[in-house]
Amino acid sequence: MRPPNYWNNPACAPGWQARLLAPLAAIYAAATARRLSKKPDITARVPVICIGNLNIGGTGKTPATIALSLRLQGHGLTVHIVSRGYGGALSGPVQVDEVRHSARDTGDEPLLLAAFTPTWVARDRAAGVRAAQTAGAEVILLDDGFQNPSVQKDLSIIVVDARRGFGNGRVIPAGPLREPVAVGLGRCDILLSIGGAGDQDVFDANWSDHITLPHCRGQLVPLETGMDWADVKVLAFAGIGHPDKFFDTLRRLGAKVVRTKALDDHQPLSDVMLKRLEHEAATLNAQLVTTEKDAARLPKAYRAKVLTLPVRLQLTDWSEIDRRLAALGLISAG
């Protein structure tokens, strides 16, 4: 689902649509607050770290989860991820098997995450945490779930897209937020904004007055795969939170993006759609290209036909996160 245009208005100037929907937004925020007042169903025996967001849609949680899992694994820890498995048929808890499962079973993000560390799909997150700790997890990462009270969190990191910030600052349906900025940031430990230097400057200009907690920054950087994108004609398609960022990355790498197709986040890749894209690419003498997350949803027949551009999150400074990990006894201080 594409967000309404009024969601992207600056926080200081919400549009008439946002003002009109303000009463419904207040009801949504109150319902979220009531849900969050419930006591957790489980306090795990191992540290639980939540990587969540305040915004609906893509903010970079999956790259952040991958980056943190690799950081922890680098310290010799056994990391398990628990995800709801958006769009998948399995309710879980079940450990994702890259050979046995498809994105239709687990959702695209868990299938991608499972390539890095053991990952569980569980609509009941408390049950997923129980399964992960029974299976030997030394630390559990919750992929999303910041607004879910069923699991006690030891550390919560909120991820935000620096370019878009918190949109117009309003709660659904008046804006893109699951809860008010002040309330959400008041419950988390670290804010992680993702974007280049220019986007970070915009974020600071719009939101720095609202931030009183530690603020880390990072950006998504294409992974070196040996592929030279210079002058390669591509038809790029993406079903992520903000497809335009993917298309811009290809252009910066020198690719000739002759056609783009922006899909809804997690949108199924039907055979009819892929055949149409394949035909368009052949007509344009272009190569089909997509993201890692979209590639997880590709049918087997198309995996050899579509190139993937993987990206990884690079943090400017890990020191604040490392300090919190040390406080949890996960890594050595200093």
Salt bridges, closest charged atoms under 4 A:
ASP97 OD2 - ARG100 NE 3.88
ASP108 OD1 - HIS266 ND1 3.04
ASP108 OD2 - ARG297 NH1 2.59
GLU109 OE2 - HIS266 NE2 3.91
GLU109 OE2 - LYS293 NZ 3.30
ASP144 OD1 - ARG178 NH1 3.00
ASP161 OD1 - ARG164 NH1 3.75
ASP161 OD2 - LYS245 NZ 2.44
GLU179 OE2 - ARG187 NH2 2.33
ASP189 OD1 - ARG324 NH1 3.73
ASP199 OD2 - ARG163 NE 3.56
ASP204 OD1 - ARG217 NH1 3.11
ASP244 OD2 - ARG163 NH1 3.20
ASP244 OD1 - ARG164 NH2 3.14
ASP248 OD2 - ARG163 NH1 3.89
ASP248 OD1 - ARG251 NH1 3.19
ASP265 OD2 - HIS266 NE2 3.69
ASP265 OD1 - LYS293 NZ 2.79
ASP271 OD2 - LYS275 NZ 3.24
GLU278 OE2 - LYS305 NZ 3.13
GLU280 OE1 - ARG259 NE 2.70
GLU292 OE1 - ARG312 NH1 2.68
ASP294 OD1 - ARG297 NH2 2.64
GLU320 OE2 - ARG323 NH2 2.81
GLU320 OE2 - ARG324 NE 3.05
ASP322 OD2 - ARG71 NH2 2.61
